[in-house]
Amino acid sequence: MKALHRSSLMLVIALAASAPVAAQTFLSTGFEDPITLGDLNGQDGWMVTPSEASATVQNTRVRTGLQALDIVDAASFGRAQKNISNDVVLPQLWGSMAMYVDDAWRLDIEADRYEAQARIEGDNGFGTFGIEFGFVLAPAGGYGNVPGGASAFYLEIGTESASLGSAYMVVDYASVANAWHVYDMRYDNMTNQVSLFVDGILQVQVGVTDDILSVSGVQLQNQRWGTSPQNNASLYFDDVSVYEAVPEPASMLALVAGIGALVLRKRR
């Protein structure tokens, strides 16, 4: 009987340790199979806009696997978009992307603003609700809380009709360029807090007033605002995912401890 209690406890711990990271995955891609090298438009539900922009699956610059996405702006932006599930999101919504910023991306920082972003769209009961997170290079006059000529990780939240909040973390451009960085966005549906992590470190956090009730799509964008000539600079994306989170590990451990206590109590 003693051995049975011990084995039962070990089984509970093993099951908790092997619990999945995501309760529901809306999107998870490294732009690998079934996606093939070349134009992303029309592959696996992806759409590229505008028509003169390019989003090319390539194998010369990747973070993991054998392929990644290269988006080149056209006129003012290049966008890869995919519609995804429209299910209720609880308790936490996570979005993640790896991005590589090339030095050539900045043609004339004194005249233009450049943004590399992922946008997760959904419905909060009042209209389309968007969470944008990524990287911005500010023009001479500055942008938001970003001083002119500087760069920042940023997080913006809003609906079709109103901005619900924004936050920025100014960084040194030289330390960001020419390297892969991982951006993670977490929306907590209980506290209505949106947090941005870069390479696992919390950068900014913004509170919102309305719940996000559903997820309908994701966009990856290479965007330029200003008057300088089109720069045709590449911006690389890899390991993109949007998913509903399960309870944090601490909560799982507490659950295991509680079940373990019951097992030990039965022994007595």
Helices and strands as residue ranges (DSSP letters): H 2-17, E 22-29, E 38-39, E 46-49, E 54-58, E 68-72, E 77-83, E 92-101, G 103-105, E 113-123, E 128-137, E 151-159, E 163-171, H 173-176, E 180-188, E 193-198, E 201-207, E 214-225, E 234-245, H 249-267
